[in-house]
């Protein structure tokens, strides 16, 4: 398989993991861990894993140990702010104020935001095919997450919706910032720094809530769910996202957000917490069609078909 194919597989894997994570994380928050305390564990645990992985790779193959130029640290710090600290804090806090459904609706605006930011910042051409694919994916996702559900648990919907939208914009900036780093370094060389700086930014917000966790009263199954979120949903997914971005444009990576509610529904149906319907089937077809159009490379007369 080509490198681009591996990158697409990585992006699909991330979408599946995040889809499962919605159900798993729901069991942890807020019954056992508050939002910022959970973020403290996610970012702190992942920071340790990234540094241990980088150290192990450096010892195994010293010639591959890349040093970061000092001039690139401002970009790394910015990526840590937009992709880790500000991104996670605004999303979890926003979700506590608004309903999960509205939060999910606002999150799927990320590909549109990335498309616009890429056009202005990276001078990326806004092809009609990509725009149409994003619109189709957005339509399918809205249909999937809104059907048969009501607006509940929204104590301050206006503020919550604003914070979740800010999170989507923040993640869009992160995807563009980190793309430049991917062109110069391996993922292992800089992601440890992104998470270290991100963790330092999260500490003032999450430390107090982390200290308040009553660990003796936490059920055993919650421990492994916390571990899943740290190791699989954070550590592994960020690596896979970075690896996929080596071959794919930020717009292409962002559109896979549309698949997350689809896989979340599949997981819920598998557990007997939801049921299949024609609306879910139709919306899934819209999502897959949208992803296909955005990931399909524009074919030139002299080249064969491939992926963008």
Backbone as CSV, one residue per row, in Angstrom:
resi,resn,N_x,N_y,N_z,CA_x,CA_y,CA_z,C_x,C_y,C_z
1,UNK,0.832,-1.199,0.000,0.000,0.000,0.000,0.873,1.258,0.000
2,UNK,0.347,2.332,-0.576,1.076,3.588,-0.627,1.006,4.298,0.728
3,UNK,1.881,5.296,0.912,1.884,6.069,2.146,0.555,6.803,2.327
4,UNK,-0.030,7.257,1.227,-1.299,7.967,1.307,-2.420,7.041,1.792
5,UNK,-2.357,5.784,1.369,-3.356,4.815,1.812,-3.226,4.565,3.311
6,UNK,-1.985,4.421,3.790,-1.764,4.258,5.234,-2.281,5.475,5.999
7,UNK,-2.087,6.667,5.430,-2.551,7.887,6.087,-4.071,7.904,6.202
8,UNK,-4.755,7.452,5.152,-6.219,7.394,5.193,-6.706,6.358,6.198
9,UNK,-6.008,5.229,6.288,-6.359,4.194,7.271,-6.202,4.757,8.688
10,UNK,-5.126,5.531,8.896,-4.902,6.150,10.210,-6.037,7.108,10.555
11,UNK,-6.479,7.904,9.569,-7.570,8.856,9.803,-8.877,8.124,10.115
12,UNK,-9.148,7.025,9.419,-10.335,6.225,9.707,-10.270,5.643,11.119
13,UNK,-9.091,5.164,11.504,-8.917,4.578,12.834,-9.201,5.600,13.924
14,UNK,-8.713,6.831,13.728,-8.965,7.903,14.692,-10.465,8.158,14.828
15,UNK,-11.182,8.190,13.714,-12.628,8.427,13.751,-13.349,7.328,14.523
16,UNK,-12.916,6.070,14.336,-13.532,4.950,15.050,-13.279,5.067,16.555
17,UNK,-12.025,5.363,16.919,-11.667,5.473,18.340,-12.456,6.591,19.015
18,UNK,-12.535,7.754,18.359,-13.286,8.864,18.938,-14.773,8.540,19.050
19,UNK,-15.292,7.789,18.073,-16.691,7.381,18.143,-16.973,6.527,19.367
20,UNK,-16.049,5.611,19.679,-16.179,4.761,20.867,-15.998,5.582,22.138
21,UNK,-15.116,6.584,22.065,-14.765,7.372,23.248,-15.948,8.133,23.821
22,UNK,-16.869,8.604,22.971,-18.025,9.349,23.469,-18.779,8.543,24.519
23,UNK,-18.980,7.254,24.257,-19.715,6.400,25.189,-18.889,6.115,26.439
24,UNK,-17.588,5.847,26.264,-16.720,5.507,27.395,-16.514,6.703,28.322
25,UNK,-16.216,7.875,27.750,-15.970,9.062,28.567,-17.228,9.500,29.304
26,UNK,-18.387,9.227,28.720,-19.655,9.602,29.344,-19.825,8.903,30.692
27,UNK,-19.275,7.695,30.832,-19.371,6.949,32.087,-18.461,7.525,33.167
28,UNK,-17.439,8.286,32.745,-16.465,8.831,33.696,-16.898,10.200,34.205
29,UNK,-17.340,11.065,33.292,-17.721,12.434,33.650,-19.238,12.596,33.635
30,UNK,-19.758,13.416,34.535,-19.087,14.040,35.682,-19.268,13.246,36.974
31,UNK,-19.788,12.026,36.856,-20.112,11.250,38.061,-18.896,10.993,38.936
32,UNK,-17.740,10.736,38.311,-16.551,10.374,39.084,-15.410,11.387,38.953
33,UNK,-15.327,12.063,37.815,-14.262,13.041,37.577,-14.866,14.247,36.882
34,UNK,-14.568,15.458,37.379,-15.028,16.677,36.716,-14.213,16.928,35.443
35,UNK,-14.745,17.802,34.584,-14.182,18.002,33.249,-12.703,18.386,33.268
36,UNK,-12.354,19.432,34.013,-10.971,19.896,34.002,-10.024,18.896,34.677
37,UNK,-10.537,18.178,35.679,-9.718,17.147,36.305,-9.421,16.013,35.339
38,UNK,-10.395,15.675,34.505,-10.206,14.638,33.497,-9.190,15.086,32.451
39,UNK,-9.281,16.365,32.050,-8.316,16.907,31.089,-6.909,16.878,31.672
40,UNK,-6.790,17.196,32.962,-5.488,17.142,33.634,-4.876,15.748,33.509
41,UNK,-5.688,14.705,33.710,-5.187,13.332,33.592,-4.883,12.957,32.152
42,UNK,-5.750,13.369,31.228,-5.547,13.063,29.811,-4.234,13.634,29.309
43,UNK,-4.039,14.924,29.530,-2.858,15.600,29.000,-1.604,15.182,29.763
44,UNK,-1.695,15.079,31.106,-0.549,14.670,31.899,-0.095,13.259,31.580
45,UNK,-1.042,12.313,31.517,-0.696,10.934,31.197,-0.126,10.791,29.803
46,UNK,-0.708,11.491,28.841,-0.215,11.424,27.466,1.163,12.058,27.338
47,UNK,1.417,13.115,28.099,2.738,13.748,28.075,3.815,12.755,28.490
48,UNK,3.558,12.022,29.566,4.510,10.992,30.022,4.719,9.937,28.943
49,UNK,3.640,9.484,28.313,3.746,8.450,27.276,4.529,8.947,26.065
50,UNK,4.299,10.177,25.648,5.017,10.713,24.498,6.519,10.839,24.778
51,UNK,6.874,11.293,25.972,8.291,11.450,26.303,8.976,10.091,26.457
52,UNK,8.300,9.117,27.045,8.877,7.780,27.167,9.060,7.134,25.794
53,UNK,8.085,7.328,24.909,8.181,6.780,23.553,9.339,7.415,22.789
54,UNK,9.461,8.738,22.887,10.548,9.437,22.206,11.904,8.998,22.745
55,UNK,11.988,8.809,24.070,13.243,8.359,24.680,13.597,6.956,24.210
56,UNK,12.605,6.076,24.179,12.844,4.712,23.723,13.307,4.662,22.276
57,UNK,12.713,5.472,21.418,13.109,5.502,20.010,14.500,6.080,19.831
58,UNK,14.836,7.088,20.648,16.171,7.684,20.567,17.253,6.684,20.992
59,UNK,16.957,5.884,22.028,17.920,4.875,22.478,18.056,3.746,21.463
60,UNK,16.936,3.396,20.822,16.961,2.304,19.846,17.665,2.711,18.558
61,UNK,17.509,3.975,18.170,18.111,4.448,16.921,18.553,5.898,17.084
62,UNK,19.744,6.132,17.675,20.207,7.494,17.947,20.293,8.374,16.697
63,UNK,20.534,7.790,15.534,20.682,8.579,14.312,19.371,9.256,13.905
64,UNK,18.234,8.721,14.397,16.940,9.275,14.044,16.446,10.315,15.054
65,UNK,17.282,10.623,16.054,16.891,11.575,17.088,17.005,13.007,16.556
66,UNK,15.886,13.629,16.254,15.866,14.976,15.695,15.787,16.033,16.790
67,UNK,16.563,17.092,16.630,16.506,18.211,17.556,15.664,19.328,16.943
68,UNK,14.872,19.965,17.778,13.986,21.024,17.321,14.749,22.349,17.274
69,UNK,14.675,23.049,16.149,15.278,24.375,16.045,14.560,25.346,16.986
70,UNK,15.332,26.211,17.622,14.747,27.175,18.553,13.694,28.045,17.883
71,UNK,13.889,28.352,16.601,12.939,29.214,15.900,11.573,28.552,15.706
72,UNK,11.505,27.205,15.871,10.231,26.492,15.699,9.450,26.357,16.996
73,UNK,10.052,26.709,18.136,9.341,26.562,19.409,8.128,27.490,19.543
74,UNK,8.156,28.710,19.000,6.931,29.519,19.049,5.753,28.835,18.343
75,UNK,6.008,28.159,17.223,4.946,27.431,16.536,4.485,26.247,17.367
76,UNK,5.421,25.559,18.033,5.067,24.421,18.884,4.212,24.882,20.067
77,UNK,4.595,25.997,20.673,3.824,26.529,21.796,2.425,26.930,21.338
78,UNK,2.334,27.520,20.157,1.027,27.889,19.607,0.193,26.641,19.335
79,UNK,0.823,25.589,18.810,0.112,24.332,18.557,-0.358,23.705,19.865
80,UNK,0.460,23.828,20.924,0.080,23.312,22.236,-1.137,24.055,22.774
81,UNK,-1.166,25.346,22.550,-2.293,26.152,23.031,-3.578,25.815,22.270
82,UNK,-3.509,25.852,20.924,-4.708,25.643,20.111,-5.122,24.174,20.026
83,UNK,-4.161,23.242,20.077,-4.480,21.838,19.863,-4.645,21.015,21.124
84,UNK,-4.159,21.511,22.261,-4.244,20.743,23.502,-4.987,21.530,24.580
85,UNK,-4.386,22.599,25.085,-4.938,23.302,26.245,-6.267,23.997,25.933
86,UNK,-6.238,24.994,25.099,-7.433,25.780,24.799,-8.506,24.917,24.146
87,UNK,-8.078,24.032,23.271,-8.994,23.135,22.559,-9.784,22.266,23.526
88,UNK,-9.101,21.558,24.415,-9.774,20.643,25.341,-10.568,21.377,26.417
89,UNK,-9.994,22.457,26.948,-10.662,23.177,28.031,-11.978,23.803,27.563
90,UNK,-11.965,24.434,26.405,-13.191,25.074,25.920,-14.247,24.035,25.547
91,UNK,-13.819,22.894,24.987,-14.788,21.882,24.590,-15.482,21.266,25.805
92,UNK,-14.709,20.826,26.803,-15.302,20.173,27.966,-16.143,21.147,28.781
93,UNK,-15.667,22.371,28.929,-16.447,23.354,29.678,-17.705,23.747,28.906
94,UNK,-17.575,23.913,27.597,-18.739,24.234,26.778,-19.775,23.135,26.818
95,UNK,-19.317,21.888,26.807,-20.220,20.750,26.837,-20.978,20.675,28.163
96,UNK,-20.374,21.203,29.231,-21.050,21.189,30.529,-22.166,22.227,30.585
97,UNK,-22.133,23.235,29.698,-23.145,24.280,29.684,-24.261,24.025,28.667
98,UNK,-23.887,23.439,27.520,-24.882,23.201,26.480,-25.232,21.721,26.425
99,UNK,-26.108,21.346,25.500,-26.487,19.945,25.361,-25.453,19.211,24.512
100,UNK,-25.269,17.914,24.737,-24.324,17.142,23.924,-24.644,17.196,22.435
101,UNK,-25.931,17.282,22.086,-26.313,17.308,20.683,-25.843,18.590,20.013
102,UNK,-26.079,19.741,20.650,-25.616,21.003,20.079,-24.101,21.065,20.042
103,UNK,-23.468,20.479,21.053,-22.012,20.418,21.049,-21.499,19.644,19.855
104,UNK,-22.135,18.512,19.567,-21.734,17.698,18.425,-21.991,18.430,17.113
105,UNK,-23.127,19.133,17.035,-23.444,19.893,15.819,-22.359,20.937,15.549
106,UNK,-21.971,21.655,16.585,-20.971,22.708,16.416,-19.587,22.140,16.102
107,UNK,-19.268,20.974,16.651,-17.961,20.366,16.392,-17.772,20.036,14.918
108,UNK,-18.849,19.642,14.230,-18.695,19.256,12.837,-18.559,20.453,11.907
109,UNK,-18.517,21.659,12.466,-18.188,22.823,11.637,-16.684,22.928,11.423
110,UNK,-15.884,22.109,12.116,-14.424,22.182,12.008,-13.922,22.066,10.571
111,UNK,-14.393,21.074,9.776,-13.882,20.997,8.398,-14.138,22.264,7.591
112,UNK,-15.304,22.890,7.788,-15.594,24.126,7.087,-14.633,25.228,7.533
113,UNK,-14.359,25.277,8.844,-13.436,26.279,9.379,-12.043,26.062,8.821
114,UNK,-11.592,24.797,8.793,-10.261,24.476,8.268,-10.174,24.837,6.790
115,UNK,-11.241,24.585,6.048,-11.251,24.909,4.626,-11.056,26.409,4.409
116,UNK,-11.763,27.212,5.204,-11.652,28.661,5.088,-10.275,29.139,5.542
117,UNK,-9.803,28.616,6.691,-8.485,29.011,7.194,-7.382,28.610,6.231
118,UNK,-7.490,27.423,5.641,-6.487,26.960,4.672,-6.455,27.860,3.446
119,UNK,-7.631,28.328,3.045,-7.698,29.200,1.876,-7.009,30.535,2.146
120,UNK,-7.172,31.054,3.375,-6.592,32.358,3.698,-5.131,32.262,4.146
121,UNK,-4.811,31.250,4.973,-3.475,31.155,5.551,-2.509,30.394,4.646
122,UNK,-2.958,29.241,4.129,-2.093,28.397,3.316,-2.318,28.587,1.819
123,UNK,-3.222,29.497,1.461,-3.533,29.778,0.055,-3.984,28.522,-0.687
124,UNK,-4.660,27.629,0.036,-5.150,26.396,-0.574,-6.406,26.691,-1.386
125,UNK,-6.447,26.186,-2.618,-7.571,26.439,-3.504,-8.812,25.697,-3.005
126,UNK,-9.935,26.389,-2.957,-11.188,25.790,-2.493,-11.900,25.151,-3.687
127,UNK,-11.598,23.893,-3.941,-12.190,23.184,-5.066,-13.677,22.921,-4.807
128,UNK,-14.458,22.981,-5.868,-15.898,22.762,-5.738,-16.202,21.368,-5.196
129,UNK,-15.411,20.390,-5.614,-15.638,19.013,-5.157,-15.496,18.897,-3.653
130,UNK,-14.457,19.555,-3.096,-14.236,19.509,-1.653,-15.367,20.223,-0.906
131,UNK,-15.757,21.382,-1.416,-16.832,22.131,-0.769,-18.127,21.319,-0.767
132,UNK,-18.443,20.696,-1.906,-19.653,19.882,-1.999,-19.580,18.682,-1.057
133,UNK,-18.396,18.051,-0.963,-18.215,16.920,-0.063,-18.402,17.308,1.388
134,UNK,-17.869,18.460,1.774,-18.013,18.939,3.143,-19.483,19.240,3.460
135,UNK,-20.199,19.829,2.502,-21.619,20.129,2.710,-22.426,18.837,2.863
136,UNK,-22.125,17.828,2.032,-22.812,16.548,2.142,-22.547,15.895,3.498
137,UNK,-21.269,15.895,3.907,-20.916,15.313,5.196,-21.573,16.033,6.349
138,UNK,-21.645,17.356,6.252,-22.292,18.148,7.296,-23.778,17.820,7.372
139,UNK,-24.418,17.701,6.210,-25.845,17.367,6.177,-26.106,15.997,6.794
140,UNK,-25.279,15.012,6.449,-25.451,13.674,7.001,-25.217,13.627,8.493
141,UNK,-24.225,14.365,8.962,-23.923,14.379,10.390,-25.022,15.057,11.187
142,UNK,-25.518,16.199,10.695,-26.613,16.880,11.377,-27.843,15.988,11.459
143,UNK,-28.138,15.283,10.386,-29.284,14.379,10.373,-29.101,13.243,11.374
144,UNK,-27.876,12.712,11.454,-27.591,11.580,12.331,-27.684,11.947,13.801
145,UNK,-27.141,13.095,14.183,-27.068,13.426,15.605,-28.305,14.181,16.111
146,UNK,-29.135,14.710,15.196,-30.324,15.438,15.624,-31.585,14.587,15.612
147,UNK,-31.614,13.504,14.847,-32.851,12.754,14.662,-33.307,12.085,15.977
148,UNK,-34.527,12.342,16.329,-35.131,11.667,17.475,-34.587,12.085,18.818
149,UNK,-33.909,13.228,18.891,-33.333,13.651,20.171,-33.882,15.021,20.545
150,UNK,-33.859,15.328,21.841,-34.388,16.609,22.319,-33.284,17.424,22.977
151,UNK,-33.511,18.726,23.052,-32.553,19.638,23.667,-32.742,19.629,25.187
152,UNK,-31.846,18.966,25.909,-31.920,18.890,27.372,-30.552,19.171,27.966
153,UNK,-30.543,19.365,29.294,-29.286,19.566,30.021,-28.459,20.710,29.436
154,UNK,-29.088,21.853,29.257,-28.378,23.009,28.725,-28.601,24.207,29.646
155,UNK,-27.883,24.273,30.792,-28.090,25.345,31.759,-27.707,26.723,31.237
156,UNK,-26.762,26.787,30.296,-26.357,28.066,29.699,-25.960,27.797,28.253
157,UNK,-26.980,27.543,27.432,-26.733,27.091,26.059,-25.948,28.104,25.247
158,UNK,-26.229,29.390,25.413,-25.551,30.413,24.611,-24.046,30.398,24.862
159,UNK,-23.648,30.402,26.147,-22.230,30.366,26.484,-21.604,29.039,26.072
160,UNK,-22.319,27.940,26.326,-21.794,26.627,25.965,-21.573,26.481,24.475
161,UNK,-22.551,26.926,23.674,-22.413,26.855,22.222,-21.243,27.706,21.733
162,UNK,-21.090,28.876,22.350,-19.974,29.746,21.970,-18.630,29.077,22.257
163,UNK,-18.499,28.448,23.444,-17.240,27.801,23.811,-16.922,26.612,22.909
164,UNK,-17.937,25.832,22.553,-17.709,24.687,21.665,-17.318,25.161,20.275
165,UNK,-17.944,26.238,19.811,-17.560,26.792,18.505,-16.128,27.320,18.539
166,UNK,-15.759,27.989,19.643,-14.378,28.460,19.807,-13.411,27.279,19.763
167,UNK,-13.811,26.158,20.376,-12.983,24.959,20.344,-12.781,24.465,18.915
168,UNK,-13.835,24.498,18.099,-13.725,24.058,16.709,-12.765,24.947,15.926
169,UNK,-12.852,26.255,16.148,-11.933,27.186,15.490,-10.494,26.925,15.962
170,UNK,-10.330,26.691,17.270,-9.014,26.420,17.842,-8.375,25.192,17.206
171,UNK,-9.169,24.121,17.055,-8.639,22.896,16.459,-8.294,23.111,14.989
172,UNK,-9.042,23.958,14.319,-8.728,24.279,12.932,-7.372,24.952,12.808
173,UNK,-7.081,25.905,13.702,-5.760,26.546,13.726,-4.661,25.517,14.004
174,UNK,-4.934,24.596,14.928,-3.945,23.571,15.279,-3.570,22.719,14.074
175,UNK,-4.555,22.264,13.318,-4.274,21.417,12.158,-3.375,22.112,11.150
176,UNK,-3.567,23.417,10.993,-2.747,24.171,10.047,-1.352,24.416,10.607
177,UNK,-1.264,24.748,11.895,0.045,24.980,12.520,0.916,23.735,12.494
178,UNK,0.332,22.579,12.812,1.107,21.360,12.947,1.529,20.808,11.587
179,UNK,0.820,21.176,10.530,1.178,20.721,9.185,2.574,21.196,8.805
180,UNK,2.920,22.419,9.153,4.250,22.957,8.862,5.334,22.182,9.608
181,UNK,5.031,21.771,10.854,5.998,20.991,11.632,6.175,19.603,11.033
182,UNK,5.092,19.019,10.523,5.157,17.684,9.923,6.036,17.656,8.689
183,UNK,6.105,18.782,7.980,6.934,18.851,6.776,8.429,18.878,7.108
184,UNK,8.752,19.157,8.374,10.150,19.315,8.762,10.648,18.233,9.706
185,UNK,9.785,17.740,10.599,10.199,16.781,11.620,9.316,15.528,11.586
186,UNK,9.815,14.483,12.254,8.970,13.316,12.482,7.994,13.649,13.609
187,UNK,6.895,12.909,13.673,5.874,13.197,14.683,6.434,13.087,16.096
188,UNK,7.302,12.097,16.321,7.836,11.868,17.667,8.747,12.995,18.132
189,UNK,9.306,13.766,17.203,10.273,14.801,17.568,9.615,15.989,18.249
190,UNK,8.395,16.332,17.842,7.788,17.556,18.377,6.515,17.348,19.176
191,UNK,5.827,16.194,19.008,4.557,16.034,19.727,4.781,15.999,21.240
192,UNK,5.939,15.500,21.682,6.230,15.481,23.121,6.302,16.909,23.669
193,UNK,6.831,17.823,22.844,6.920,19.218,23.272,5.544,19.883,23.263
194,UNK,4.734,19.540,22.265,3.377,20.088,22.209,2.608,19.725,23.473
195,UNK,2.725,18.452,23.893,1.980,18.017,25.071,2.593,18.534,26.364
196,UNK,3.907,18.676,26.407,4.531,19.222,27.616,4.069,20.656,27.845
197,UNK,4.126,21.475,26.801,3.667,22.859,26.936,2.162,22.904,27.189
198,UNK,1.415,22.015,26.532,-0.029,21.958,26.756,-0.363,21.595,28.184
199,UNK,0.395,20.662,28.767,0.151,20.248,30.148,0.426,21.398,31.117
200,UNK,1.497,22.146,30.865,1.807,23.299,31.718,0.672,24.323,31.677
201,UNK,0.027,24.457,30.513,-1.088,25.394,30.384,-2.349,24.881,31.080
202,UNK,-2.505,23.548,31.153,-3.703,22.940,31.731,-3.648,22.893,33.261
203,UNK,-2.445,22.792,33.828,-2.279,22.622,35.276,-3.087,23.626,36.107
204,UNK,-3.030,24.932,35.807,-3.774,25.886,36.650,-5.285,25.645,36.662
205,UNK,-5.823,25.019,35.618,-7.262,24.792,35.523,-7.684,23.430,36.078
206,UNK,-6.838,22.413,35.913,-7.242,21.057,36.258,-6.725,20.501,37.564
207,UNK,-5.713,21.118,38.149,-5.081,20.546,39.344,-6.051,20.418,40.511
208,UNK,-6.828,21.459,40.767,-7.726,21.448,41.913,-8.800,20.374,41.764
209,UNK,-9.378,20.247,40.571,-10.397,19.212,40.342,-9.785,17.816,40.401
210,UNK,-8.555,17.678,39.974,-7.877,16.382,40.067,-7.685,15.978,41.526
211,UNK,-7.327,16.937,42.370,-7.121,16.672,43.798,-8.420,16.268,44.492
212,UNK,-9.546,16.695,43.969,-10.836,16.436,44.604,-11.410,15.061,44.265
213,UNK,-10.754,14.306,43.389,-11.262,12.981,43.012,-11.188,12.045,44.214
214,UNK,-12.281,11.375,44.523,-12.338,10.419,45.630,-11.998,9.030,45.078
215,UNK,-10.701,8.743,44.963,-10.245,7.527,44.305,-10.778,6.239,44.941
216,UNK,-10.850,6.126,46.267,-11.362,4.877,46.853,-12.796,4.544,46.438
217,UNK,-13.593,5.560,46.114,-14.990,5.307,45.740,-15.176,5.085,44.238
218,UNK,-14.089,5.227,43.466,-14.186,5.055,42.013,-14.254,3.563,41.680
219,UNK,-15.285,3.102,40.963,-15.397,1.681,40.601,-14.231,1.233,39.719
220,UNK,-13.958,-0.064,39.734,-12.825,-0.602,38.984,-12.958,-0.362,37.486
221,UNK,-14.172,-0.508,36.947,-14.339,-0.347,35.501,-14.076,1.078,35.046
222,UNK,-14.226,2.060,35.955,-13.939,3.450,35.602,-12.430,3.658,35.427
223,UNK,-11.631,2.900,36.170,-10.173,3.017,36.030,-9.725,2.658,34.618
224,UNK,-10.244,1.537,34.089,-9.803,1.153,32.753,-10.379,2.085,31.700
225,UNK,-11.533,2.685,31.958,-12.093,3.646,31.013,-11.259,4.929,30.992
226,UNK,-10.767,5.346,32.151,-9.856,6.493,32.208,-8.577,6.157,31.446
227,UNK,-8.066,4.943,31.661,-6.868,4.497,30.956,-7.076,4.461,29.453
228,UNK,-8.252,4.022,29.016,-8.559,3.985,27.580,-8.501,5.385,26.983
229,UNK,-9.110,6.352,27.673,-9.133,7.723,27.168,-7.724,8.298,27.082
230,UNK,-6.877,7.994,28.075,-5.514,8.525,28.076,-4.652,7.857,27.007
231,UNK,-4.636,6.524,26.997,-3.711,5.786,26.122,-4.208,5.706,24.683
232,UNK,-5.477,5.369,24.502,-6.009,5.140,23.155,-6.596,6.410,22.552
233,UNK,-7.491,7.057,23.302,-8.208,8.209,22.748,-7.362,9.469,22.656
234,UNK,-6.272,9.537,23.393,-5.432,10.737,23.371,-4.063,10.447,22.783
235,UNK,-3.288,9.595,23.439,-1.923,9.288,22.998,-1.907,8.696,21.578
236,UNK,-2.657,7.625,21.365,-2.634,6.945,20.072,-3.275,7.790,18.966
237,UNK,-4.404,8.427,19.260,-5.094,9.187,18.211,-4.290,10.401,17.757
238,UNK,-3.589,11.069,18.673,-2.788,12.219,18.267,-1.626,11.776,17.382
239,UNK,-1.035,10.629,17.700,0.028,10.106,16.835,-0.510,9.757,15.454
240,UNK,-1.640,9.082,15.421,-2.229,8.693,14.139,-2.636,9.921,13.325
241,UNK,-3.171,10.941,13.998,-3.530,12.169,13.289,-2.303,12.835,12.677
242,UNK,-1.215,12.871,13.444,0.007,13.490,12.943,0.581,12.696,11.774
243,UNK,0.546,11.371,11.887,1.056,10.534,10.801,0.208,10.691,9.541
244,UNK,-1.104,10.819,9.710,-1.973,10.987,8.543,-1.753,12.344,7.885
245,UNK,-1.430,13.357,8.692,-1.221,14.697,8.141,0.067,14.823,7.339
246,UNK,0.964,13.839,7.463,2.180,13.864,6.655,1.838,13.698,5.172
247,UNK,0.756,12.993,4.891,0.373,12.722,3.501,-0.903,13.443,3.074
248,UNK,-1.708,13.881,4.045,-3.000,14.477,3.724,-3.029,15.952,4.096
249,UNK,-3.870,16.711,3.407,-4.037,18.122,3.723,-4.882,18.277,4.988
250,UNK,-4.729,19.407,5.704,-5.539,19.633,6.901,-7.036,19.517,6.638
251,UNK,-7.486,19.985,5.464,-8.903,19.896,5.121,-9.366,18.448,5.076
252,UNK,-8.533,17.577,4.512,-8.884,16.165,4.392,-8.957,15.506,5.761
253,UNK,-7.987,15.797,6.622,-7.980,15.222,7.969,-9.199,15.697,8.747
254,UNK,-9.531,16.973,8.616,-10.643,17.543,9.377,-11.977,16.920,9.014
255,UNK,-12.162,16.522,7.736,-13.459,16.006,7.316,-13.788,14.674,7.986
256,UNK,-12.782,13.965,8.495,-13.039,12.689,9.160,-13.775,12.883,10.491
257,UNK,-13.868,14.136,10.956,-14.685,14.430,12.135,-16.126,14.005,11.884
258,UNK,-16.568,14.081,10.620,-17.930,13.683,10.288,-18.207,12.224,10.625
259,UNK,-17.175,11.389,10.623,-17.368,9.965,10.859,-17.553,9.631,12.337
260,UNK,-17.149,10.548,13.223,-17.187,10.244,14.654,-18.597,9.965,15.170
261,UNK,-19.591,10.825,14.869,-20.939,10.494,15.346,-21.498,9.233,14.708
262,UNK,-21.074,8.929,13.474,-21.517,7.695,12.831,-21.025,6.480,13.604
263,UNK,-19.722,6.443,13.911,-19.173,5.310,14.645,-19.679,5.279,16.086
264,UNK,-19.968,6.451,16.646,-20.558,6.485,17.985,-21.924,5.799,17.979
265,UNK,-22.695,6.024,16.913,-24.002,5.377,16.798,-23.864,3.877,16.586
266,UNK,-22.896,3.480,15.764,-22.655,2.051,15.524,-22.308,1.346,16.831
267,UNK,-21.451,1.972,17.629,-21.046,1.392,18.914,-22.236,1.290,19.854
268,UNK,-23.070,2.338,19.883,-24.246,2.328,20.756,-25.236,1.252,20.326
269,UNK,-25.421,1.096,18.998,-26.328,0.060,18.491,-25.809,-1.324,18.875
270,UNK,-24.475,-1.509,18.778,-23.866,-2.790,19.127,-24.071,-3.146,20.587
271,UNK,-24.165,-2.130,21.457,-24.385,-2.366,22.886,-25.869,-2.429,23.245
272,UNK,-26.719,-2.291,22.219,-28.149,-2.334,22.469,-28.705,-1.042,23.027
273,UNK,-27.952,0.058,22.930,-28.411,1.344,23.454,-29.069,2.200,22.373
274,UNK,-29.097,1.711,21.164,-29.723,2.423,20.066,-30.202,1.395,19.060
275,UNK,-30.979,1.832,18.082,-31.476,0.908,17.070,-31.293,1.505,15.678
276,UNK,-31.205,0.611,14.685,-30.980,1.024,13.308,-32.275,1.553,12.702
277,UNK,-32.161,2.586,11.863,-33.323,3.138,11.184,-32.914,3.597,9.795
278,UNK,-33.914,3.868,8.946,-33.613,4.330,7.598,-32.957,5.700,7.606
279,UNK,-33.282,6.522,8.592,-32.643,7.840,8.704,-31.152,7.678,8.985
280,UNK,-30.811,6.755,9.881,-29.394,6.514,10.191,-28.656,5.969,8.970
281,UNK,-29.306,5.080,8.222,-28.676,4.532,7.018,-28.458,5.630,5.982
282,UNK,-29.487,6.466,5.772,-29.369,7.548,4.796,-28.309,8.565,5.179
283,UNK,-28.273,8.942,6.455,-27.281,9.919,6.901,-25.873,9.351,6.801
284,UNK,-25.725,8.060,7.053,-24.415,7.423,6.941,-23.912,7.451,5.507
285,UNK,-24.830,7.239,4.555,-24.454,7.306,3.142,-23.997,8.707,2.759
286,UNK,-24.665,9.726,3.288,-24.246,11.103,3.029,-22.852,11.368,3.586
287,UNK,-22.590,10.858,4.794,-21.290,11.061,5.426,-20.186,10.396,4.617
288,UNK,-20.381,9.132,4.260,-19.362,8.420,3.502,-19.122,9.061,2.133
289,UNK,-20.195,9.531,1.491,-20.037,10.199,0.201,-19.245,11.488,0.354
290,UNK,-19.548,12.243,1.409,-18.814,13.480,1.658,-17.338,13.234,1.904
291,UNK,-17.010,12.220,2.723,-15.612,11.884,2.990,-14.915,11.462,1.703
292,UNK,-15.604,10.688,0.874,-15.009,10.230,-0.390,-14.675,11.411,-1.297
293,UNK,-15.594,12.367,-1.427,-15.374,13.508,-2.304,-14.222,14.388,-1.823
294,UNK,-14.111,14.559,-0.512,-13.050,15.413,0.024,-11.685,14.730,-0.073
295,UNK,-11.637,13.404,0.102,-10.361,12.685,0.067,-9.949,12.292,-1.340
296,UNK,-10.860,12.463,-2.316,-10.537,12.102,-3.690,-9.671,13.173,-4.325
297,UNK,-8.552,12.774,-4.874,-7.630,13.703,-5.493,-8.141,14.130,-6.857
298,UNK,-7.969,15.413,-7.178,-8.362,15.912,-8.486,-7.410,15.356,-9.536
299,UNK,-7.953,14.649,-10.486,-7.142,13.965,-11.486,-6.769,14.890,-12.619
300,UNK,-5.473,14.938,-12.901,-4.997,15.694,-14.051,-4.968,14.772,-15.270
301,UNK,-4.994,15.337,-16.486,-5.032,14.513,-17.679,-3.870,13.555,-17.813
302,UNK,-2.723,13.905,-17.207,-1.530,13.080,-17.372,-1.255,12.138,-16.225
303,UNK,-2.156,12.094,-15.219,-1.884,11.222,-14.073,-3.070,10.328,-13.781
304,UNK,-2.790,9.265,-13.044,-3.823,8.293,-12.699,-4.555,8.741,-11.454
305,UNK,-5.649,8.088,-11.150,-6.498,8.463,-10.026,-5.844,8.121,-8.708
306,UNK,-6.023,8.992,-7.677,-5.452,8.712,-6.357,-6.220,9.482,-5.312
307,UNK,-5.609,9.626,-4.150,-6.269,10.319,-3.053,-5.514,11.584,-2.715
308,UNK,-6.249,12.591,-2.235,-5.660,13.858,-1.819,-5.489,13.865,-0.305
